[in-house]
Amino acid sequence: MARVVPAVDEAILEAAELLHAGALVAFPTETVYGLGGDATDDAAVAAIFEAKGRPSFNPLIIHLASREAAEAVAQFDDRARAVAARHWPGPLTLVLPRARDCPVSLLAGAGLATIAVRVPGHPVAHALLNAVDRPIAAPSANRSGAVSPTRAEHVAGELGEVVALILDGGPCPVGIESTVLDLSGEVPCLLRPGAVTAEEIEAEIGALEVEDGAHGVRAPGQLAGHYAPKTPLRLGCADPRPGEALLAFGADAPDGFERALNLSETGDLTEAAANLFAHLHTLDEAGVSGIATMAVPEEGLGRAINDRLRRAAAAG
């Protein structure tokens, strides 16, 4: 069973040494906990896919310490530099053409001519990336398709037998995966909604296309059934059936349900995103027959929350 250790300086240096040796390490980012492996090591990347049970056609996000480090593995244009300057470090992933001499394993990019890169904003992730001084492939630290982990104990419960070390940095402050923006073509395309909203990006680089699934998997998080608890989900419900739990939202949530958690009693979408996966984990372990989810506004960060809930429901 993996050791779960506070993410102090000594533990971060140990994690860097393990990554250099080809081992897998789980660590917090501002979005969710990542399952990290040396992105330049084919064997380490293959171990990530095996640990997660992840389809090999589903590419991984490559985490780097800075934009300069990202430009060593991906080809940036003016649009990419503009959004990176605004949102990095932070919860934005860019899909860009691979650099000519890109050292990242082709397996990490699922053999595509593009690469998904991000500079995370969490201090533990930043310290680890600086200590390891190489690209780190880090999908969410959970079994493929399952609810993403936002606490160290979520990782231990899912992958504790296959990771060498889990750095505990507390709950993830954003709590939902990064926005994925494809800038590999002429027209920018939003592949996955997240904490950086489409409106913010359009204000910076112009109109976006939104991925409709017609072009296959081009980035992480695009599988139809994803982010799913073992318990079936019903969407847009305020009245659970007998035996169900309620995932509520807002001040108008009904009272009197024994198993109910509110994403945000004040209707704050940022708070709701931060609570989403932790609440799903808790309700999934409550022994209920199903989880009824209340409606969340389809605006701003609500689009990302609804995207995750729809994919979770589709997997049931």
N, C-alpha and C positions, 0 to 999 in steps of 0.2 A: 504494500500500500504506500502511495506517495506521501512524503512528508509535507505537511502544510505549515509554512513558516511565515512570520511577519516579514514584510518586505523592507527590511533594514539593509544598510549598505553591505554588510557581510553576506547576507543571503543573496543579494543581487549579483555580487561577484561570483558566488558559487553557481548561481543560475547561468551566468555567462560562460563559466568553465564547462558546465554540462552541455550547453549548446555547442560550444566548440568541439566537444567530444562526440557530437552526433545524437545526443539525448533530446528528449522532448521536455519542455518546461511550460507550465501554465502561469500566466501573469495577467494582472488587471490592465485594462485600458479604460478610457472614459466611457466607452460604449458597452462592451461586455468583456468577460475574461477570454483571453486568447490561448490557443494551444500552439506554442511556439517551437519551431525547428529551424535549423540552418537552411535558408532558402537556396544556398549554393551547393548543398549536399544532396544528391539524388536519393541516397538511402534515408536521410532524415525526412525528406519530403514524402517519400513512400511510406514511412512510418506514420506520418500524420494521417494520410489517407486510410491506412490500415486501422489506426486507433479509432478514428471516427466512423469507420464503415462508410466512407464518403465515395461517391462515384468519381472515377478518374477523369471524367469529362467536366467536372465542376471545379473551376480554377480557384486558387487561393489568393488572398490578399497578402501582399508583401509589405511589411512594416519597416520603416527606415527612420533614422534619427533626424534627418533634415531634408530640405528640398534639394540641396546640393547632392546629398547621397542618393536621392530619388532620381536625379538627372543622370546618374551613372548607370541606371538600369532601364530608364524609359526616355523616350523622345518627347520633350516638352515643346509646345508652341506658345504663342502669346496668351491664348485663352487659358491654358493650363497654368502658366505662371501667374496670371491674374487671380484665378480662384485659389491657387495655392497660397499666394501672398495674403489673401483675405481669410482663409479658413484653416490653414496649417500653422502650428499643430492643431489638430481637431478632427471631428468625426466626418471627414470627407475622403472617399476613395476615388482616385482617378484611373480610368482605363485608358492607356496610351500605347502607342506602338513600342515594342521592345527596342532598346538601344542596340546598335550593331554588335557591340561586344558585351552584351548583357551577361553577367555571370550567374544569373538566377536559373535554377533547374527548369528545363522545358516542361517537366512534369507538373511543376507548381502552377504553370500557366495553362495546363491542360492541352499543351501543344499548339496553342493559338499564337498568332503573330503579335498579340497585345499582352500587356501586363497590367495588373491592378496594384496600385501603390498608394500608401497612406503614411503620413507622419502623425502618430497619435499624440494627444495632448496630456495624457496621464503622467504624472511625475515618475511613477515606478516604471512604466513602459519606456519613457524617455531615458531614464537612468540605465535600464537594461540594454537598450539599443546602443547607447554610447559605450557601455562596458563591453559588449560583444563585438561591436565595430564591423558588422556585416549585415546584409539583409536577412530579416527573419520572416518566414512564412507563418502566419498565425490566424487560422480560422477560429471560430468560436470553439471553446473548450468543452464540447458536448458530443454525444453521438449524432451522426448525421440525421437531420430532420427533426431532432428533439428540441425542447425549449432551451434557449440560449442561457448561459450562466452569467449571473450578475454578482455572485458572491463566491468566495473560495469554497465554501461547503457544497455548492452546486457542482463544482468541478470534481471535488473528491468523490461525491456520490456517483458521478457518471464515468469518470476516467481515472480514478485513483489508482488503478492497477497498472496503468500503461504510461503514466508520466513520472519523470524522475523527481520533480519538485513542483510544488504549488506555492507561488508567492502570494501571500494574503495582503492585499491592499485595501480591504474593506469593500463596501458596496460600490458598484460602478455608478458614477454620478449621472450619466446620460441614460444608460440602461437599455438602449436599443441600438442595433447595428448601424454602421456608418451609411450615409448617403453614398451611392455609387453613380458616378457621372462618367459617361463614355465620351472621350474627346478624340477618339482615334479616326473619326471621319469628319467630313465637312460640317455636318449638322450635329450639335451637341445632343446627347440622348441621356435621359434619366433612366438608369437601369434598375435602381432600387431607391425608394424614398427613405429618408432618415432625418437626423437632427438638423442638418443643413437643408433648408427647404428649396423647392423649385423656384419659388418667388425670389429668394435671395440670389440664386444663381442667375436667373433671367435678368435681374437688375444689373448684373455685372457683365454678362457675355451675350445677352440676347435670348431669343426664343429657344425653347427646348422641345425636342421630341420626347415622348414617353414610351418606353419599351412596351410592346404589346405581346411579346412572347413568340413572334413569328420567325425570329432569327436564331432560335435555339439559345443555349446557355452561354452567355458572354461574360458573366461575372458571378461572384458568389451571391447566394440568396435568391436566385431566380427560379429554383425548382418550384413547381406548383404546390406540392405538399411539403411544408417546411415549418420550423419553429413550433413543432407540435407536441403538446402533452400526450400522455398515454390515454387520458380521459377525453371522450368526444366533446367538441365545442359546438354550441349553437349560437349564431350571431344575431345581434339586434333584439335581444330578449330582456324584458324587465320582470318577467314572472316565471321563475324556475319551476320545472315540473318536480313532483315528489322524487326525492333522492338526488336532485341536482344541487350544485353550488352556484352562487351568483358572483360574477365578476362585474362589479358596479362601476358607475362613473357619474360624478356630479352630485349636487345637493338633493336632487329629486329621486335618489335611489330609494327603493322601497325598504321598509324596516321589517324586522321579525324573522329574518332568515338566519338559521343557525350557522350555516357555512357561507359567509359572504365577505368579500374584501372589496374595498373601493379604491380604484386607481387614483382618484383625486376627488375628495368631497367638495372642493371649491371649483372643480371643472378646469383645473390648471393642466394643460396638455404636457408641459415639461415634467411636472410631477407624475403625471400618468405614465409617460414613457419610462421614467426611471423606475416605476413600480411594476411595469407590465410583466416582465419575465419572472421576477421574484414572486409576484402574486400567483402566476400560473403554476410555478413550482409548488407553492404551498397548497393550492386547491387540488393539484394533481395528486398530492399525497394524502388527501383527506378521505379517501375511500368512497367517493361519490360516484354516481352513475353517469354524470355529465356535468359540464360547466356551461351555464347560460351567461352570455356576455351582453351587457348593455351597449347601446349605440354610442359611438364616439364621433364628434364632429369631423367631417371630411374636409379639414382645412389645416394648413400649416403642418405641425408635427402630428396632428391627428391622421393625416394621410399615411404616415409611416406606421403608426399604431394599427390602423385598419388593415394595412398591407400584411403585417405580421399575423393579425387575427384571421384574415381570410385564408392565408396559406396554412395556418394551423388547423383551421376547420376543414380545409380541403384534404388534409392528410388523414382525417378520421374515417 
